[in-house]
Amino acid sequence: MIAVDFDLRSPVPGGSPRETPVYQHETDKLLGAIDRACAAHHAVVLPATIGFGTGKSLVLQSDIYSGAKVPPHFFFTGYIALPDDARAVPLDIKLADQTPLDSFALAAVRAYLPDAVRAINDLDIFPFGGYLDPGAFPQLSAASVLRLDKAALQDQVGGKLVFIGSAWHRLSWKTGPLADSHITPVGPISGVFVHANYAEAILGGNYYWPVYEPFAYAVEMLVLFAMAIVFAIEASAWKKAGFVLGAAAVFISVGYVLLQNLGIYFDFLIPLVFLLLHVAVDRILEWRRIALSVEGSNR
């Protein structure tokens, strides 16, 4: 199964022209190779270009392969646009006409192992996927693919899900940022490895759920209730302020780790600010009471 992670959009979103004439011969060679692969029962996945239609609806835009005749049972497409949160595994979306469109990774998994897709068909939210470092994936350079004979190449990639994408640097050999770089939990990596991680998460079940908002609210209320009890205990205002500041440092640290690794977001900041203001007001009122008491005793 071959998934080609290159942007193949047409020069004009509406498809007129579908391809720049000077590059048409290259596109014809690509389509010919895809046709031969599909005819030999090798599945091929190409990226689908999407854009905004009326309002916030999504529509398909033209790609350089639009309208090409390919064996339908071995040809798949999926959108390559990545979610704002790189940990969220993109599944399918509904287009303006309610037609479903797989993500690039989901299309690749559907082509490679349909049973793995059926296991997540009923998900109503995007799960979070675990990330592997690019070094965990077997890799072949384009030069290696062209150099190897058929038997050696078959031994390397036969029967596997293969992603083809960019891994070069923008300036020169290993110089400058990656050409298709994205920030992930394992650092900046090429987009092809992002899609590979999504596919790995779907195939291996290496995904988990973000915490639902009601649960997060319940935890926040319990923590703040516990802090309110502490404030009810007889103690100096300075001790209470120190407790709040210490708790704030702990909550911020724990919250950062949970957000980055498990997608759990607890918003303790605003309540903690109000608790600190409460301590400050209590202290000011205490000073005022003492000042009034002293003033009254001096009359």
N, C-alpha and C positions, 0 to 999 in steps of 0.2 A: 504494500500500500504506500503510495507516494503522495505526500502533501507538500505543495509548493507555496512557501510563504514569501511571495513577492507581490507588491501592489500592481495589479494588472488593470487598473481603471483606464477607461478610454480618455482621450484628450478632452472630450466634451461629455459632461454627465449624461446628456440625452442620447449619446451615441451617434452624433453626426458631426465629424466622422467617428466611426467606431475605432479606427486606428489611423495614426499618421502614415500617409502613403510610403514615406521613405523607410519605415520600419515594418511594412506589411510582409515582406519576404521573411523576416525573422519570426513574425507571429505565425505565419503559415507553417514554418518548420516546427515551431512549438506545438501547434494544433495537430500537425501530422504525427509527432512523437506521442502526443496524448492519445490520438486515435489508435495508433499501433499498440500502445500499452493496454488500453481498454479492450481492444479486440483480442488481446492475449490473456484476458481475464485478470489484469492487474488494475486495482482500483486507483483512481487519481482524484485528489481533492485540490480545488483551486479556490482562491479567495474571492468572495463576493463583495462588491463595493456598495455601501449603503449611505444614504444621506437623508436629510430632513425634508419631508413633504409639507402638507398643510398643518399648521400648528406644530405639535411635537411628534407627529407621526413619522414613521420611517419608511423609506421607499428604496427599492433597488435602483442603482444607477448602472450605466453601461460599462461593461468591461471589454477588453480587446477580444475576448473569446465569445462574446454574446452572439447568439445565433448560429454558432458552429455546430455541426452535426457530429456528435460523439455517442458511443454506445451508452444508453441511459443507465443501465444497471451497474456500471462500473465508474460512473462519473458523478462526483459530489462537489458541492460548493458550500462555503461557510464564511461568515463575516469575520474579518481579522481585527476589527476595532476592539481595543482592550478596555476593560472597565476602569473607572477612576481608581478603585482599590485593586491593586495588582494581585491581592490574595484571593479575591472573589472569582470563582470558577465560572466563566461565562457559558451559559447553556444555549437555549434558543430564544428568539424574540419573535414578536408578532409584527408583521409589516402593516402598512396602512390598509391593505385589503384583507387583513387577518390571516394571510398566509404565513406559516411558521418558517423561520430561517435559522438553521443551526449556526452556532459559533464554529470557527475554524477547527478548534480542537474537538468539539462534539461531532462535527462532520467526519473528521479523521477516525474517531473511535467508531462511529456508525459504520464506516466503510470497512474497518478492520475487524471489529468484534461487536456486531449488533446487540448481542445479549447484554453487554455492559451498558448500553444506552437504555435498554428497557428497565434496568434497575433504578434509573434516576428520572424516568419520564414524569413521575408524579410530584416532583419537587416544585414547591411554589416560591422558593427563595434561592438565591445563589449561595451555595456553600463556600467555605474557605478551603483552599487546597494547600497541602504541604509543598514545600519547595526543595528541589534537589539542586546542588551546584552543577553548572554545565559540565564539569569534569566527570559527573556520574553517568553521563550519556555517552555511549560509543559514538565516535565522530570520524567522518571521512572528508577530506578536502576534495574540492572539484578536481584538482590535479591527480589525486589518488584514484578517483573514480575513472578518469580517462586513461590512466596508466595500467590499471589492473585488467587482466584478461577475464573472460566471462565466468570461468569457473571460480576464480578468486573473488570476484565481485559477488557472485551468487553466495559464496560462503560467508561474506561479510553482511549482506543485506537481505538475503533470501528469506521470505516468510515473515519479515518484520515490518513494523510501521516506521516509515522513513520520512523525516521532515527535511525539506530543502530550503535553506534560507541564508541570510548574510551573517558572516562572522568576522568581517574585515573591519579595519579601522579607517576613519575618514581621511586622515592625512597621508599616512604611508604605512609600511609594514609595522604593526604593533605600535603605531604612533597616533596619538589623538584619541578621541572618544570612539566607541563602536558606532557603526553606521546606523544601526537600528537598536539603540540602547534604551532600556527601561529599568526603572528603580524597582527592586523586589526585596523580599526579606533576606536574600542571599547576596545582595548588592546589585550593581548595574549589570545586566546581562542582555544579550541580543534577543530580539522578539521571537526568533525561532525557538529559543529555549524556554521562553515564557509559554508558548503554545505547547511545547513538549511537556512541560510541567503540568499544564492543565489536563492534557491527555493522560499523563501518568496518574494524576489524581483520580480521574474518572475510571480508568482501567483497574487501578489498584485499590480503589476505595479510600484513597488517602485524602479525605476531605472531612470537614467537621462544620458544625453549625454555629453561626453567631448567636449570641444570647438574645432572647426576645426582650423587647422593651419593658413589658410588665415585670419580668424578673429583675431587670436592672433597677427599676424604680423601687421594688420591694427591698432590695439590698440597700439602696441609698437611704430609705426611710428607717430601716433597722439600725444602720450605722449612726445616723443623726439622732435617733431616739436614745441610743446608748450614750452618745456625747451629751445629750440633754440631761441624762441622769447624772453624769459626772459633774455638770454645772450646778446641779441641785445640791451637791455635797458641799459642806462648809470647807472653803479653802480660799486663799487670797486670790485677788484678781490676777496677780502676776503668775501664779501657778496655773490658773485656768488658761491664761494666754499662752503660756509655755506648752501646755497640753495640746491646745488647738494647733499651734505652729508645728509641733512634733507630729501630730496626727496628719496635718496637711502634707508634710514631707513624705510620710509613709504612704498616704493615699495617692499622691502624685506619682511616686515611684512605682507602686503596685499597679496603678491604673495605666501607666505607660507600657509596662511589660504585658499586661493583659490585652491592651488595645493592639499592640504590635504583633502579638503571637496568637491570640485567640479571638480577636475582634470584639472583645467585651469592653464597652465604654461606660464608665461610671463618672458622673458629673458631680463631684463633691465640692468643686471650687466655690460656686456661689453660696451654698449653705455655710461653708467654712468662713467665707468673708463676713456673712451676717453674724456668725458666732463671735468672730473677732470684734466686730462692731459692738456686739452685745457686751463683751468683756470691757471694751473701752468705755461705753456708756455707764456701765455699772461702776467702773473705777471713778469716772468723773462725778457721778452722783454721790459716791462715797466721800470724795474730797469736798464736795459742796455741803454734805451733811455735817462733816467735821468742822468746816469753816463756819457754818451757821451756829453750830454748837459752841464753838469758841467765842464767836461774836456775842452770843446770848449770855455766856457766862461772864463776859467783860462789862456788861451793862450794869 
